[in-house]
Amino acid sequence: MYPAATRELAARRKELAPEINDAFEHFSRAVFADGALPEKTKQLIAVAVAHVTQCPYCITGHTKLARRKGAEPDEVMEAIWVAAEMRAGGAYAHSTLALHALGETSTDGSAHP
């Protein structure tokens, strides 16, 4: 369904917008460098976010990077479960908007019987 991410495609993206591509690569390296959080933790966060954004390239790439940084398979799976809960939690939390639109709540958020 998705084309393979190849070196040729990466080179073409860089060729089409070299300054932006270089800035993005620099930003990415800075974000994932060890800092207040170790890179392993950052990669686990990236795995979780990739599942929320549903990017197959990011899922594959960051899962492999997390593993290289020492993440165990159970840690990767737990990060994915955190993402699943947060995504579901967002739907639950936003039900407030639907309840308000249905006239089930007042403007201050209190429920109508």
C-alpha positions in Angstrom: 0.0 0.0 0.0 2.9 2.4 0.8 6.0 2.7 -1.4 9.2 1.6 0.2 11.3 4.4 1.7 14.5 4.3 -0.3 17.7 6.2 -0.3 16.8 7.4 -3.8 13.5 9.0 -2.5 15.4 10.6 0.4 17.9 12.0 -2.1 15.1 13.4 -4.3 13.4 15.1 -1.3 16.7 16.7 -0.4 17.3 17.7 -4.0 13.9 19.4 -4.3 14.2 21.4 -1.0 17.8 21.1 0.3 17.8 23.9 2.9 14.5 22.7 4.4 15.6 19.1 4.3 18.9 19.9 6.1 17.0 22.0 8.7 14.6 19.1 9.4 17.4 16.6 9.7 19.3 18.9 12.1 16.1 19.4 14.1 15.5 15.7 14.3 19.0 15.0 15.5 18.7 17.7 18.2 15.3 16.3 19.3 16.5 12.7 19.7 19.8 13.5 21.3 20.2 12.5 25.0 19.1 15.4 27.2 16.7 15.5 30.1 15.3 12.3 28.6 17.6 9.6 27.3 17.3 8.7 23.6 15.7 5.3 24.5 12.8 7.1 26.2 12.5 9.5 23.3 12.4 6.6 20.8 9.7 4.9 22.9 7.7 8.2 22.9 8.2 8.3 19.1 6.9 4.7 18.7 3.8 5.7 20.7 3.2 8.9 18.7 3.8 7.1 15.4 0.9 4.7 16.3 -1.4 7.7 17.0 -0.4 9.4 13.8 -0.5 6.1 12.0 2.6 6.6 10.1 3.9 3.2 8.9 7.4 4.6 8.1 7.7 6.2 11.6 6.4 3.0 13.3 9.0 0.9 11.6 11.9 3.3 11.9 11.4 4.4 15.5 10.7 0.8 16.6 14.0 -0.2 15.2 15.8 2.8 16.7 14.2 2.1 20.1 15.4 -1.4 20.0 18.9 -0.3 19.0 18.9 2.1 22.0 18.0 -0.8 24.3 14.3 -1.0 24.4 12.9 -4.4 25.0 9.9 -5.7 23.1 7.7 -5.5 26.2 8.6 -1.8 26.6 7.7 -1.1 22.9 4.4 -2.8 23.3 3.7 -1.0 26.5 4.4 2.3 24.8 1.9 1.3 22.1 -0.7 0.5 24.7 -0.2 4.0 26.2 -0.8 5.5 22.8 -4.0 3.4 22.4 -5.3 4.6 25.7 -4.5 8.2 25.0 -6.2 8.0 21.6 -9.3 6.4 23.2 -9.1 8.9 26.1 -9.2 11.8 23.6 -12.5 10.5 22.2 -13.9 10.1 25.7 -12.8 13.5 26.8 -14.2 15.2 23.7 -17.6 13.6 24.3 -18.0 16.8 26.4 -18.4 18.7 23.1 -21.1 16.3 21.9 -23.0 16.4 25.2 -22.9 20.2 25.1 -24.1 20.3 21.5 -27.0 17.9 22.5 -28.0 20.3 25.2 -27.0 17.8 27.9 -24.7 20.3 29.7 -24.8 24.0 30.5 -22.1 26.4 29.5 -20.4 26.0 32.8 -20.1 22.2 32.1 -22.7 21.0 34.7 -24.9 18.2 33.5 -28.7 18.6 32.9 -30.8 15.8 34.3 
